[in-house]
Amino acid sequence: MNFVTNTVDETIDIGIKLGKALRPGDLVCLDGDLGSGKTHLTKGIALGLGIRDHITSPTFNIVNEYDGRLKFYHFDVYRVNDPDEIAAIGFDEYIFSDAASVIEWADYIRDLIPEEHIQIQITKESETRRNISIQWFGKRYDYLKEALK
């Protein structure tokens, strides 16, 4: 499923749709270059989960936790040098819980990502234009076909 956005608000709106649809235990993996909009999409997901806190990328502490319709874990693994580093913080306990989780820079820890997950690639086409490609792996995510229309 592909979306094209021309403003930050449009990117956030796609995140809101996704956040409203997420179910307990869902895992969203985000990839894209610096400045592509990963954190803006995550802000939308949080809004869709009913979270009104200020969402920032947890670059230096790896994960931030929020409470909304579901507990929400927001990971940023940009500075992770070794997959063992993220495993040491109890990564499996986070992502195999009843919370919804988003991982920015998921490619950095690809070996730790379960087979069933939502994969989002954001491509920066211009200063304002973004291509957002959403794929899901595993039947548990088939509900997204309807939810993201």
CNS distance restraints for C-alpha pairs under 8 A (distance, minus, plus):
assign (resid   1 and name CA) (resid 133 and name CA) 5.82 0.50 0.50
assign (resid   1 and name CA) (resid 134 and name CA) 5.15 0.50 0.50
assign (resid   1 and name CA) (resid 135 and name CA) 6.43 0.50 0.50
assign (resid   2 and name CA) (resid 131 and name CA) 7.00 0.50 0.50
assign (resid   2 and name CA) (resid 132 and name CA) 5.61 0.50 0.50
assign (resid   2 and name CA) (resid 133 and name CA) 4.47 0.50 0.50
assign (resid   2 and name CA) (resid 134 and name CA) 6.17 0.50 0.50
assign (resid   3 and name CA) (resid 131 and name CA) 5.84 0.50 0.50
assign (resid   3 and name CA) (resid 132 and name CA) 5.03 0.50 0.50
assign (resid   3 and name CA) (resid 133 and name CA) 6.46 0.50 0.50
assign (resid   4 and name CA) (resid 129 and name CA) 7.00 0.50 0.50
assign (resid   4 and name CA) (resid 130 and name CA) 5.60 0.50 0.50
assign (resid   4 and name CA) (resid 131 and name CA) 4.61 0.50 0.50
assign (resid   4 and name CA) (resid 132 and name CA) 6.14 0.50 0.50
assign (resid   5 and name CA) (resid  10 and name CA) 5.49 0.50 0.50
assign (resid   5 and name CA) (resid  11 and name CA) 5.88 0.50 0.50
assign (resid   5 and name CA) (resid 128 and name CA) 7.81 0.50 0.50
assign (resid   5 and name CA) (resid 129 and name CA) 5.57 0.50 0.50
assign (resid   5 and name CA) (resid 130 and name CA) 5.14 0.50 0.50
assign (resid   5 and name CA) (resid 131 and name CA) 6.57 0.50 0.50
assign (resid   5 and name CA) (resid 132 and name CA) 7.73 0.50 0.50
assign (resid   6 and name CA) (resid  10 and name CA) 6.68 0.50 0.50
assign (resid   6 and name CA) (resid  11 and name CA) 7.94 0.50 0.50
assign (resid   6 and name CA) (resid 128 and name CA) 5.26 0.50 0.50
assign (resid   6 and name CA) (resid 129 and name CA) 4.34 0.50 0.50
assign (resid   6 and name CA) (resid 130 and name CA) 6.43 0.50 0.50
assign (resid   7 and name CA) (resid  11 and name CA) 6.60 0.50 0.50
assign (resid   7 and name CA) (resid 128 and name CA) 5.74 0.50 0.50
assign (resid   7 and name CA) (resid 129 and name CA) 6.84 0.50 0.50
assign (resid   8 and name CA) (resid  12 and name CA) 6.22 0.50 0.50
assign (resid   8 and name CA) (resid  37 and name CA) 7.66 0.50 0.50
assign (resid   8 and name CA) (resid  40 and name CA) 6.89 0.50 0.50
assign (resid   8 and name CA) (resid 128 and name CA) 7.58 0.50 0.50
assign (resid   9 and name CA) (resid  13 and name CA) 6.07 0.50 0.50
assign (resid  10 and name CA) (resid  14 and name CA) 6.50 0.50 0.50
assign (resid  11 and name CA) (resid  15 and name CA) 6.54 0.50 0.50
assign (resid  11 and name CA) (resid  37 and name CA) 7.37 0.50 0.50
assign (resid  11 and name CA) (resid  40 and name CA) 6.63 0.50 0.50
assign (resid  11 and name CA) (resid  41 and name CA) 5.68 0.50 0.50
assign (resid  11 and name CA) (resid  44 and name CA) 7.60 0.50 0.50
assign (resid  11 and name CA) (resid 130 and name CA) 7.98 0.50 0.50
assign (resid  12 and name CA) (resid  16 and name CA) 6.20 0.50 0.50
assign (resid  12 and name CA) (resid  40 and name CA) 5.67 0.50 0.50
assign (resid  12 and name CA) (resid  41 and name CA) 5.00 0.50 0.50
assign (resid  12 and name CA) (resid  42 and name CA) 7.60 0.50 0.50
assign (resid  12 and name CA) (resid  43 and name CA) 6.49 0.50 0.50
assign (resid  12 and name CA) (resid  44 and name CA) 4.26 0.50 0.50
assign (resid  12 and name CA) (resid  45 and name CA) 7.55 0.50 0.50
assign (resid  13 and name CA) (resid  17 and name CA) 6.38 0.50 0.50
assign (resid  13 and name CA) (resid  41 and name CA) 7.93 0.50 0.50
assign (resid  13 and name CA) (resid  44 and name CA) 6.04 0.50 0.50
assign (resid  14 and name CA) (resid  18 and name CA) 6.34 0.50 0.50
assign (resid  14 and name CA) (resid  41 and name CA) 7.03 0.50 0.50
assign (resid  14 and name CA) (resid  44 and name CA) 6.93 0.50 0.50
assign (resid  14 and name CA) (resid  45 and name CA) 7.98 0.50 0.50
assign (resid  14 and name CA) (resid 148 and name CA) 7.93 0.50 0.50
assign (resid  15 and name CA) (resid  19 and name CA) 5.94 0.50 0.50
assign (resid  15 and name CA) (resid  40 and name CA) 7.97 0.50 0.50
assign (resid  15 and name CA) (resid  41 and name CA) 4.82 0.50 0.50
assign (resid  15 and name CA) (resid  42 and name CA) 6.30 0.50 0.50
assign (resid  15 and name CA) (resid  43 and name CA) 7.08 0.50 0.50
assign (resid  15 and name CA) (resid  44 and name CA) 4.01 0.50 0.50
assign (resid  15 and name CA) (resid  45 and name CA) 4.28 0.50 0.50
assign (resid  15 and name CA) (resid  46 and name CA) 7.78 0.50 0.50
assign (resid  15 and name CA) (resid  47 and name CA) 7.93 0.50 0.50
assign (resid  15 and name CA) (resid  48 and name CA) 7.04 0.50 0.50
assign (resid  16 and name CA) (resid  20 and name CA) 6.09 0.50 0.50
assign (resid  16 and name CA) (resid  44 and name CA) 4.36 0.50 0.50
assign (resid  16 and name CA) (resid  45 and name CA) 4.82 0.50 0.50
assign (resid  16 and name CA) (resid  46 and name CA) 7.18 0.50 0.50
assign (resid  16 and name CA) (resid  47 and name CA) 5.76 0.50 0.50
assign (resid  16 and name CA) (resid  48 and name CA) 4.11 0.50 0.50
assign (resid  16 and name CA) (resid  49 and name CA) 7.68 0.50 0.50
assign (resid  17 and name CA) (resid  21 and name CA) 6.49 0.50 0.50
assign (resid  17 and name CA) (resid  44 and name CA) 7.89 0.50 0.50
assign (resid  17 and name CA) (resid  45 and name CA) 7.33 0.50 0.50
assign (resid  17 and name CA) (resid  48 and name CA) 6.31 0.50 0.50
assign (resid  17 and name CA) (resid 147 and name CA) 7.21 0.50 0.50
assign (resid  17 and name CA) (resid 148 and name CA) 6.34 0.50 0.50
assign (resid  18 and name CA) (resid  22 and name CA) 6.18 0.50 0.50
assign (resid  18 and name CA) (resid  45 and name CA) 5.98 0.50 0.50
assign (resid  18 and name CA) (resid  48 and name CA) 6.91 0.50 0.50
assign (resid  18 and name CA) (resid 144 and name CA) 7.96 0.50 0.50
assign (resid  18 and name CA) (resid 147 and name CA) 7.33 0.50 0.50
assign (resid  18 and name CA) (resid 148 and name CA) 6.67 0.50 0.50
assign (resid  19 and name CA) (resid  44 and name CA) 6.99 0.50 0.50
assign (resid  19 and name CA) (resid  45 and name CA) 4.01 0.50 0.50
assign (resid  19 and name CA) (resid  46 and name CA) 6.23 0.50 0.50
assign (resid  19 and name CA) (resid  47 and name CA) 6.94 0.50 0.50
assign (resid  19 and name CA) (resid  48 and name CA) 4.04 0.50 0.50
assign (resid  19 and name CA) (resid  49 and name CA) 5.08 0.50 0.50
assign (resid  20 and name CA) (resid  45 and name CA) 7.42 0.50 0.50
assign (resid  20 and name CA) (resid  48 and name CA) 4.38 0.50 0.50
assign (resid  20 and name CA) (resid  49 and name CA) 5.60 0.50 0.50
assign (resid  21 and name CA) (resid  48 and name CA) 7.87 0.50 0.50
assign (resid  21 and name CA) (resid 144 and name CA) 7.38 0.50 0.50
assign (resid  21 and name CA) (resid 147 and name CA) 6.13 0.50 0.50
assign (resid  22 and name CA) (resid  26 and name CA) 6.33 0.50 0.50
assign (resid  22 and name CA) (resid  49 and name CA) 7.83 0.50 0.50
assign (resid  22 and name CA) (resid 100 and name CA) 6.91 0.50 0.50
assign (resid  23 and name CA) (resid  70 and name CA) 7.87 0.50 0.50
assign (resid  23 and name CA) (resid 100 and name CA) 6.83 0.50 0.50
assign (resid  24 and name CA) (resid  70 and name CA) 6.77 0.50 0.50
assign (resid  24 and name CA) (resid  97 and name CA) 7.61 0.50 0.50
assign (resid  24 and name CA) (resid  98 and name CA) 4.47 0.50 0.50
assign (resid  24 and name CA) (resid  99 and name CA) 5.22 0.50 0.50
assign (resid  24 and name CA) (resid 100 and name CA) 5.74 0.50 0.50
assign (resid  25 and name CA) (resid  95 and name CA) 6.78 0.50 0.50
assign (resid  25 and name CA) (resid  96 and name CA) 6.20 0.50 0.50
assign (resid  25 and name CA) (resid  97 and name CA) 5.57 0.50 0.50
assign (resid  25 and name CA) (resid  98 and name CA) 4.50 0.50 0.50
assign (resid  25 and name CA) (resid  99 and name CA) 5.15 0.50 0.50
assign (resid  25 and name CA) (resid 100 and name CA) 5.32 0.50 0.50
assign (resid  25 and name CA) (resid 101 and name CA) 7.46 0.50 0.50
assign (resid  26 and name CA) (resid  95 and name CA) 7.96 0.50 0.50
assign (resid  26 and name CA) (resid  98 and name CA) 7.99 0.50 0.50
assign (resid  26 and name CA) (resid  99 and name CA) 7.15 0.50 0.50
assign (resid  26 and name CA) (resid 100 and name CA) 4.92 0.50 0.50
assign (resid  26 and name CA) (resid 101 and name CA) 6.38 0.50 0.50
assign (resid  26 and name CA) (resid 117 and name CA) 6.98 0.50 0.50
assign (resid  26 and name CA) (resid 118 and name CA) 7.82 0.50 0.50
assign (resid  27 and name CA) (resid  95 and name CA) 6.80 0.50 0.50
assign (resid  27 and name CA) (resid 100 and name CA) 6.02 0.50 0.50
assign (resid  27 and name CA) (resid 101 and name CA) 4.91 0.50 0.50
assign (resid  27 and name CA) (resid 102 and name CA) 6.02 0.50 0.50
assign (resid  27 and name CA) (resid 103 and name CA) 7.84 0.50 0.50
assign (resid  27 and name CA) (resid 116 and name CA) 7.93 0.50 0.50
assign (resid  27 and name CA) (resid 117 and name CA) 5.17 0.50 0.50
assign (resid  27 and name CA) (resid 118 and name CA) 6.05 0.50 0.50
assign (resid  28 and name CA) (resid 100 and name CA) 7.90 0.50 0.50
assign (resid  28 and name CA) (resid 101 and name CA) 6.07 0.50 0.50
assign (resid  28 and name CA) (resid 102 and name CA) 4.63 0.50 0.50
assign (resid  28 and name CA) (resid 103 and name CA) 6.29 0.50 0.50
assign (resid  28 and name CA) (resid 117 and name CA) 6.10 0.50 0.50
assign (resid  28 and name CA) (resid 118 and name CA) 4.67 0.50 0.50
assign (resid  28 and name CA) (resid 119 and name CA) 6.06 0.50 0.50
assign (resid  28 and name CA) (resid 120 and name CA) 7.27 0.50 0.50
assign (resid  29 and name CA) (resid 102 and name CA) 5.83 0.50 0.50
assign (resid  29 and name CA) (resid 103 and name CA) 4.90 0.50 0.50
assign (resid  29 and name CA) (resid 104 and name CA) 6.34 0.50 0.50
assign (resid  29 and name CA) (resid 105 and name CA) 7.52 0.50 0.50
assign (resid  29 and name CA) (resid 106 and name CA) 5.40 0.50 0.50
assign (resid  29 and name CA) (resid 117 and name CA) 7.13 0.50 0.50
assign (resid  29 and name CA) (resid 118 and name CA) 5.97 0.50 0.50
assign (resid  29 and name CA) (resid 119 and name CA) 4.89 0.50 0.50
assign (resid  29 and name CA) (resid 120 and name CA) 6.00 0.50 0.50
assign (resid  30 and name CA) (resid  38 and name CA) 6.41 0.50 0.50
assign (resid  30 and name CA) (resid 102 and name CA) 7.17 0.50 0.50
assign (resid  30 and name CA) (resid 103 and name CA) 5.89 0.50 0.50
assign (resid  30 and name CA) (resid 104 and name CA) 4.79 0.50 0.50
assign (resid  30 and name CA) (resid 105 and name CA) 5.92 0.50 0.50
assign (resid  30 and name CA) (resid 106 and name CA) 5.89 0.50 0.50
assign (resid  30 and name CA) (resid 119 and name CA) 6.26 0.50 0.50
assign (resid  30 and name CA) (resid 120 and name CA) 4.89 0.50 0.50
assign (resid  30 and name CA) (resid 121 and name CA) 6.01 0.50 0.50
assign (resid  30 and name CA) (resid 122 and name CA) 7.55 0.50 0.50
assign (resid  31 and name CA) (resid  38 and name CA) 7.18 0.50 0.50
assign (resid  31 and name CA) (resid 104 and name CA) 6.21 0.50 0.50
assign (resid  31 and name CA) (resid 105 and name CA) 5.01 0.50 0.50
assign (resid  31 and name CA) (resid 106 and name CA) 6.09 0.50 0.50
assign (resid  31 and name CA) (resid 107 and name CA) 6.67 0.50 0.50
assign (resid  31 and name CA) (resid 119 and name CA) 7.97 0.50 0.50
assign (resid  31 and name CA) (resid 120 and name CA) 6.29 0.50 0.50
assign (resid  31 and name CA) (resid 121 and name CA) 4.92 0.50 0.50
assign (resid  31 and name CA) (resid 122 and name CA) 6.27 0.50 0.50
assign (resid  32 and name CA) (resid  36 and name CA) 5.84 0.50 0.50
assign (resid  32 and name CA) (resid  37 and name CA) 7.84 0.50 0.50
assign (resid  32 and name CA) (resid  38 and name CA) 7.00 0.50 0.50
assign (resid  32 and name CA) (resid 105 and name CA) 7.22 0.50 0.50
assign (resid  32 and name CA) (resid 121 and name CA) 5.73 0.50 0.50
assign (resid  32 and name CA) (resid 122 and name CA) 4.89 0.50 0.50
assign (resid  32 and name CA) (resid 123 and name CA) 5.94 0.50 0.50
assign (resid  32 and name CA) (resid 124 and name CA) 7.90 0.50 0.50
assign (resid  33 and name CA) (resid 122 and name CA) 7.72 0.50 0.50
assign (resid  33 and name CA) (resid 123 and name CA) 7.23 0.50 0.50
assign (resid  33 and name CA) (resid 124 and name CA) 7.52 0.50 0.50
assign (resid  35 and name CA) (resid 124 and name CA) 7.90 0.50 0.50
assign (resid  36 and name CA) (resid 122 and name CA) 6.15 0.50 0.50
assign (resid  36 and name CA) (resid 123 and name CA) 6.24 0.50 0.50
assign (resid  36 and name CA) (resid 124 and name CA) 5.17 0.50 0.50
assign (resid  36 and name CA) (resid 130 and name CA) 7.21 0.50 0.50
assign (resid  37 and name CA) (resid  41 and name CA) 6.16 0.50 0.50
assign (resid  37 and name CA) (resid 122 and name CA) 7.00 0.50 0.50
assign (resid  37 and name CA) (resid 130 and name CA) 7.93 0.50 0.50
assign (resid  38 and name CA) (resid  42 and name CA) 6.21 0.50 0.50
assign (resid  38 and name CA) (resid 104 and name CA) 6.63 0.50 0.50
assign (resid  38 and name CA) (resid 122 and name CA) 7.12 0.50 0.50
assign (resid  39 and name CA) (resid  43 and name CA) 6.09 0.50 0.50
assign (resid  39 and name CA) (resid  56 and name CA) 7.20 0.50 0.50
assign (resid  39 and name CA) (resid  57 and name CA) 6.34 0.50 0.50
assign (resid  39 and name CA) (resid 104 and name CA) 7.74 0.50 0.50
assign (resid  40 and name CA) (resid  44 and name CA) 6.44 0.50 0.50
assign (resid  41 and name CA) (resid  45 and name CA) 6.33 0.50 0.50
assign (resid  42 and name CA) (resid  46 and name CA) 6.20 0.50 0.50
assign (resid  42 and name CA) (resid  55 and name CA) 7.85 0.50 0.50
assign (resid  42 and name CA) (resid  74 and name CA) 7.92 0.50 0.50
assign (resid  42 and name CA) (resid 102 and name CA) 7.24 0.50 0.50
assign (resid  43 and name CA) (resid  47 and name CA) 6.26 0.50 0.50
assign (resid  43 and name CA) (resid  55 and name CA) 5.80 0.50 0.50
assign (resid  44 and name CA) (resid  48 and name CA) 6.13 0.50 0.50
assign (resid  45 and name CA) (resid  49 and name CA) 6.30 0.50 0.50
assign (resid  46 and name CA) (resid  50 and name CA) 6.44 0.50 0.50
assign (resid  46 and name CA) (resid  51 and name CA) 5.19 0.50 0.50
assign (resid  46 and name CA) (resid  52 and name CA) 7.54 0.50 0.50
assign (resid  46 and name CA) (resid  55 and name CA) 7.72 0.50 0.50
assign (resid  46 and name CA) (resid  68 and name CA) 7.86 0.50 0.50
assign (resid  46 and name CA) (resid  72 and name CA) 7.52 0.50 0.50
assign (resid  47 and name CA) (resid  51 and name CA) 5.10 0.50 0.50
assign (resid  47 and name CA) (resid  52 and name CA) 6.31 0.50 0.50
assign (resid  49 and name CA) (resid  68 and name CA) 5.54 0.50 0.50
assign (resid  49 and name CA) (resid  69 and name CA) 5.27 0.50 0.50
assign (resid  49 and name CA) (resid  70 and name CA) 6.53 0.50 0.50
assign (resid  50 and name CA) (resid  68 and name CA) 5.05 0.50 0.50
assign (resid  50 and name CA) (resid  69 and name CA) 5.81 0.50 0.50
assign (resid  51 and name CA) (resid  66 and name CA) 7.13 0.50 0.50
assign (resid  51 and name CA) (resid  67 and name CA) 6.53 0.50 0.50
assign (resid  51 and name CA) (resid  68 and name CA) 4.87 0.50 0.50
assign (resid  51 and name CA) (resid  69 and name CA) 7.68 0.50 0.50
assign (resid  53 and name CA) (resid  66 and name CA) 7.69 0.50 0.50
assign (resid  57 and name CA) (resid  74 and name CA) 7.67 0.50 0.50
assign (resid  57 and name CA) (resid  75 and name CA) 7.67 0.50 0.50
assign (resid  57 and name CA) (resid  76 and name CA) 6.32 0.50 0.50
assign (resid  58 and name CA) (resid  62 and name CA) 5.20 0.50 0.50
assign (resid  58 and name CA) (resid  63 and name CA) 5.52 0.50 0.50
assign (resid  58 and name CA) (resid  64 and name CA) 5.94 0.50 0.50
assign (resid  58 and name CA) (resid  74 and name CA) 7.25 0.50 0.50
assign (resid  58 and name CA) (resid  75 and name CA) 6.40 0.50 0.50
assign (resid  58 and name CA) (resid  76 and name CA) 5.52 0.50 0.50
assign (resid  59 and name CA) (resid  63 and name CA) 7.94 0.50 0.50
assign (resid  59 and name CA) (resid  76 and name CA) 5.33 0.50 0.50
assign (resid  59 and name CA) (resid  77 and name CA) 6.91 0.50 0.50
assign (resid  59 and name CA) (resid  78 and name CA) 6.70 0.50 0.50
assign (resid  59 and name CA) (resid  79 and name CA) 6.77 0.50 0.50
assign (resid  60 and name CA) (resid  79 and name CA) 7.46 0.50 0.50
assign (resid  62 and name CA) (resid  75 and name CA) 5.41 0.50 0.50
assign (resid  62 and name CA) (resid  76 and name CA) 5.20 0.50 0.50
assign (resid  62 and name CA) (resid  77 and name CA) 5.93 0.50 0.50
assign (resid  62 and name CA) (resid  86 and name CA) 7.96 0.50 0.50
assign (resid  63 and name CA) (resid  73 and name CA) 6.50 0.50 0.50
assign (resid  63 and name CA) (resid  74 and name CA) 5.40 0.50 0.50
assign (resid  63 and name CA) (resid  75 and name CA) 4.31 0.50 0.50
assign (resid  63 and name CA) (resid  76 and name CA) 6.46 0.50 0.50
assign (resid  64 and name CA) (resid  73 and name CA) 5.83 0.50 0.50
assign (resid  64 and name CA) (resid  74 and name CA) 5.19 0.50 0.50
assign (resid  64 and name CA) (resid  75 and name CA) 6.59 0.50 0.50
assign (resid  65 and name CA) (resid  71 and name CA) 7.31 0.50 0.50
assign (resid  65 and name CA) (resid  72 and name CA) 5.75 0.50 0.50
assign (resid  65 and name CA) (resid  73 and name CA) 4.76 0.50 0.50
assign (resid  65 and name CA) (resid  74 and name CA) 6.44 0.50 0.50
assign (resid  66 and name CA) (resid  71 and name CA) 5.93 0.50 0.50
assign (resid  66 and name CA) (resid  72 and name CA) 5.05 0.50 0.50
assign (resid  66 and name CA) (resid  73 and name CA) 6.52 0.50 0.50
assign (resid  67 and name CA) (resid  71 and name CA) 4.68 0.50 0.50
assign (resid  67 and name CA) (resid  72 and name CA) 6.13 0.50 0.50
assign (resid  68 and name CA) (resid  72 and name CA) 7.13 0.50 0.50
assign (resid  70 and name CA) (resid  98 and name CA) 7.71 0.50 0.50
assign (resid  70 and name CA) (resid  99 and name CA) 5.74 0.50 0.50
assign (resid  70 and name CA) (resid 100 and name CA) 6.57 0.50 0.50
assign (resid  71 and name CA) (resid  98 and name CA) 7.48 0.50 0.50
assign (resid  71 and name CA) (resid  99 and name CA) 4.65 0.50 0.50
assign (resid  71 and name CA) (resid 100 and name CA) 6.36 0.50 0.50
assign (resid  72 and name CA) (resid  99 and name CA) 5.47 0.50 0.50
assign (resid  72 and name CA) (resid 100 and name CA) 5.00 0.50 0.50
assign (resid  72 and name CA) (resid 101 and name CA) 5.71 0.50 0.50
assign (resid  72 and name CA) (resid 102 and name CA) 7.92 0.50 0.50
assign (resid  73 and name CA) (resid  94 and name CA) 7.29 0.50 0.50
assign (resid  73 and name CA) (resid  99 and name CA) 6.94 0.50 0.50
assign (resid  73 and name CA) (resid 100 and name CA) 6.37 0.50 0.50
assign (resid  73 and name CA) (resid 101 and name CA) 4.63 0.50 0.50
assign (resid  73 and name CA) (resid 102 and name CA) 6.34 0.50 0.50
assign (resid  74 and name CA) (resid 101 and name CA) 5.90 0.50 0.50
assign (resid  74 and name CA) (resid 102 and name CA) 4.99 0.50 0.50
assign (resid  74 and name CA) (resid 103 and name CA) 6.16 0.50 0.50
assign (resid  74 and name CA) (resid 104 and name CA) 7.84 0.50 0.50
assign (resid  75 and name CA) (resid 101 and name CA) 7.53 0.50 0.50
assign (resid  75 and name CA) (resid 102 and name CA) 6.00 0.50 0.50
assign (resid  75 and name CA) (resid 103 and name CA) 4.57 0.50 0.50
assign (resid  75 and name CA) (resid 104 and name CA) 6.00 0.50 0.50
assign (resid  76 and name CA) (resid 103 and name CA) 5.82 0.50 0.50
assign (resid  76 and name CA) (resid 104 and name CA) 4.72 0.50 0.50
assign (resid  76 and name CA) (resid 105 and name CA) 6.43 0.50 0.50
assign (resid  77 and name CA) (resid  86 and name CA) 7.96 0.50 0.50
assign (resid  77 and name CA) (resid 103 and name CA) 7.20 0.50 0.50
assign (resid  77 and name CA) (resid 104 and name CA) 6.35 0.50 0.50
assign (resid  77 and name CA) (resid 105 and name CA) 5.78 0.50 0.50
assign (resid  77 and name CA) (resid 106 and name CA) 6.97 0.50 0.50
assign (resid  77 and name CA) (resid 108 and name CA) 6.83 0.50 0.50
assign (resid  77 and name CA) (resid 109 and name CA) 7.62 0.50 0.50
assign (resid  78 and name CA) (resid 104 and name CA) 7.40 0.50 0.50
assign (resid  78 and name CA) (resid 105 and name CA) 5.70 0.50 0.50
assign (resid  78 and name CA) (resid 108 and name CA) 7.09 0.50 0.50
assign (resid  80 and name CA) (resid  85 and name CA) 6.72 0.50 0.50
assign (resid  80 and name CA) (resid  86 and name CA) 7.12 0.50 0.50
assign (resid  80 and name CA) (resid 108 and name CA) 7.54 0.50 0.50
assign (resid  81 and name CA) (resid  85 and name CA) 7.36 0.50 0.50
assign (resid  82 and name CA) (resid  86 and name CA) 7.52 0.50 0.50
assign (resid  83 and name CA) (resid  87 and name CA) 6.41 0.50 0.50
assign (resid  83 and name CA) (resid 108 and name CA) 7.91 0.50 0.50
assign (resid  83 and name CA) (resid 109 and name CA) 5.77 0.50 0.50
assign (resid  83 and name CA) (resid 111 and name CA) 7.97 0.50 0.50
assign (resid  83 and name CA) (resid 112 and name CA) 7.42 0.50 0.50
assign (resid  84 and name CA) (resid  88 and name CA) 6.04 0.50 0.50
assign (resid  85 and name CA) (resid  89 and name CA) 7.08 0.50 0.50
assign (resid  86 and name CA) (resid  90 and name CA) 7.25 0.50 0.50
assign (resid  86 and name CA) (resid  91 and name CA) 6.01 0.50 0.50
assign (resid  87 and name CA) (resid  91 and name CA) 5.10 0.50 0.50
assign (resid  87 and name CA) (resid  92 and name CA) 7.08 0.50 0.50
assign (resid  90 and name CA) (resid  94 and name CA) 6.68 0.50 0.50
assign (resid  91 and name CA) (resid  95 and name CA) 6.37 0.50 0.50
assign (resid  92 and name CA) (resid  96 and name CA) 5.73 0.50 0.50
assign (resid  93 and name CA) (resid  97 and name CA) 6.11 0.50 0.50
assign (resid  94 and name CA) (resid  99 and name CA) 7.47 0.50 0.50
assign (resid  94 and name CA) (resid 101 and name CA) 7.71 0.50 0.50
assign (resid  95 and name CA) (resid  99 and name CA) 7.32 0.50 0.50
assign (resid  95 and name CA) (resid 100 and name CA) 7.65 0.50 0.50
assign (resid  95 and name CA) (resid 101 and name CA) 6.28 0.50 0.50
assign (resid 105 and name CA) (resid 109 and name CA) 7.94 0.50 0.50
assign (resid 106 and name CA) (resid 110 and name CA) 6.07 0.50 0.50
assign (resid 106 and name CA) (resid 113 and name CA) 7.81 0.50 0.50
assign (resid 109 and name CA) (resid 113 and name CA) 6.89 0.50 0.50
assign (resid 113 and name CA) (resid 117 and name CA) 7.71 0.50 0.50
assign (resid 115 and name CA) (resid 137 and name CA) 6.57 0.50 0.50
assign (resid 115 and name CA) (resid 138 and name CA) 7.18 0.50 0.50
assign (resid 116 and name CA) (resid 136 and name CA) 7.42 0.50 0.50
assign (resid 116 and name CA) (resid 137 and name CA) 4.88 0.50 0.50
assign (resid 116 and name CA) (resid 138 and name CA) 4.67 0.50 0.50
assign (resid 116 and name CA) (resid 140 and name CA) 7.68 0.50 0.50
assign (resid 117 and name CA) (resid 136 and name CA) 5.87 0.50 0.50
assign (resid 117 and name CA) (resid 137 and name CA) 5.35 0.50 0.50
assign (resid 117 and name CA) (resid 138 and name CA) 6.87 0.50 0.50
assign (resid 117 and name CA) (resid 141 and name CA) 7.71 0.50 0.50
assign (resid 118 and name CA) (resid 134 and name CA) 7.11 0.50 0.50
assign (resid 118 and name CA) (resid 135 and name CA) 5.88 0.50 0.50
assign (resid 118 and name CA) (resid 136 and name CA) 4.29 0.50 0.50
assign (resid 118 and name CA) (resid 137 and name CA) 6.26 0.50 0.50
assign (resid 118 and name CA) (resid 141 and name CA) 7.44 0.50 0.50
assign (resid 119 and name CA) (resid 134 and name CA) 5.81 0.50 0.50
assign (resid 119 and name CA) (resid 135 and name CA) 5.15 0.50 0.50
assign (resid 119 and name CA) (resid 136 and name CA) 5.87 0.50 0.50
assign (resid 119 and name CA) (resid 137 and name CA) 7.79 0.50 0.50
assign (resid 120 and name CA) (resid 132 and name CA) 6.77 0.50 0.50
assign (resid 120 and name CA) (resid 133 and name CA) 5.53 0.50 0.50
assign (resid 120 and name CA) (resid 134 and name CA) 4.56 0.50 0.50
assign (resid 120 and name CA) (resid 135 and name CA) 6.41 0.50 0.50
assign (resid 121 and name CA) (resid 132 and name CA) 5.84 0.50 0.50
assign (resid 121 and name CA) (resid 133 and name CA) 5.18 0.50 0.50
assign (resid 121 and name CA) (resid 134 and name CA) 6.69 0.50 0.50
assign (resid 122 and name CA) (resid 130 and name CA) 6.56 0.50 0.50
assign (resid 122 and name CA) (resid 131 and name CA) 5.70 0.50 0.50
assign (resid 122 and name CA) (resid 132 and name CA) 4.60 0.50 0.50
assign (resid 122 and name CA) (resid 133 and name CA) 6.45 0.50 0.50
assign (resid 123 and name CA) (resid 130 and name CA) 5.58 0.50 0.50
assign (resid 123 and name CA) (resid 131 and name CA) 5.07 0.50 0.50
assign (resid 123 and name CA) (resid 132 and name CA) 6.50 0.50 0.50
assign (resid 124 and name CA) (resid 128 and name CA) 7.75 0.50 0.50
assign (resid 124 and name CA) (resid 129 and name CA) 6.32 0.50 0.50
assign (resid 124 and name CA) (resid 130 and name CA) 4.78 0.50 0.50
assign (resid 124 and name CA) (resid 131 and name CA) 6.63 0.50 0.50
assign (resid 125 and name CA) (resid 129 and name CA) 5.38 0.50 0.50
assign (resid 125 and name CA) (resid 130 and name CA) 5.53 0.50 0.50
assign (resid 125 and name CA) (resid 131 and name CA) 6.93 0.50 0.50
assign (resid 126 and name CA) (resid 130 and name CA) 7.15 0.50 0.50
assign (resid 136 and name CA) (resid 141 and name CA) 6.12 0.50 0.50
assign (resid 136 and name CA) (resid 142 and name CA) 7.64 0.50 0.50
assign (resid 137 and name CA) (resid 141 and name CA) 7.03 0.50 0.50
assign (resid 138 and name CA) (resid 142 and name CA) 7.57 0.50 0.50
assign (resid 143 and name CA) (resid 147 and name CA) 6.40 0.50 0.50
assign (resid 144 and name CA) (resid 148 and name CA) 5.73 0.50 0.50
assign (resid 145 and name CA) (resid 149 and name CA) 6.77 0.50 0.50
